[in-house]
Amino acid sequence: MACYWIKTTQQRTRNTALKMGRNSVHKIKRPPRYSNTASPVLLETEDDLFDLIDSIDTPLLLILEGVQDPHNLGACLRTASGAGVDAVIAPIKGACGITDTVKDIACGGADEVPFIKVKNIGNLIRKLKDKAIQVIGTSDRGDALLYEIDLNQPTAFVLGSEGWGLRKITGDLCDSLIKIPMAGNVDCLNVSVSAGVCLYETVRQRL
C-alpha cells in the first residue's frame, strides 16, 4: 500500500497521511501544471491588437470562430506558440476563453501568444483587410488547396467551430477559402490539427 503525504493549507504545520491502494478510486487532485504561475498575455482592446499588428512586418494571426472545447483552444495556443503566431483571436460569445485547462494543455503557449476576444469577428475581418492582411478561411467549400496559397505576406487564418465549421457569413468575408487535402474517408480534421497544418505550412513557406 502506497502512502502519500499532503500538506493542507489550513494546517501547514502538520502533515496528513492519505493511504490508498493502487486501484483506489480516490485520486489526488493536482493543480494544472501552469495554473499557478501562468500569466496569459491578454490584449484588452482591438486598438491594442492593431498596435501590435502595426509593429510587425509580416503578421500571422489565428482567428478561432467559436472553438468551445478548452482542450482544442489549448492545443491551438500551443501550436500557435511553436509557429510564431502573433495573436490568437476569438469572439466574446460562444467561444472558450483562457482557463486552467487551456493553460495546462497549451504547455506555456498561453503565456507567450497574445489572446483577445472581440465582439464581432466580421467587423474584425473587415479591419484586417483594410490593413492589407489577407484573410484565409478553412472550409470544405474552399476552391483552393492550402498549398496553393502564397503565405509570404501578412496573413490571418480563420477556423470555425468544432461542430459546424466556418459560418457561411464569415466565409464570405474572407479573401479566399481553402481546404486541406484528405485522402481517406474522414471528412475533416480536428480544429486544432487543422490549425497546426495551416500554421506550419506558413512556417515552411517563410523559411
Helices and strands as residue ranges (DSSP letters): E 2-7, E 15-20, H 46-54, E 60-64, H 70-83, E 87-91, H 100-106, H 109-112, E 115-118, H 121-130, E 134-138, E 144-145, G 146-148, E 155-159, H 168-171, E 176-179, H 191-206
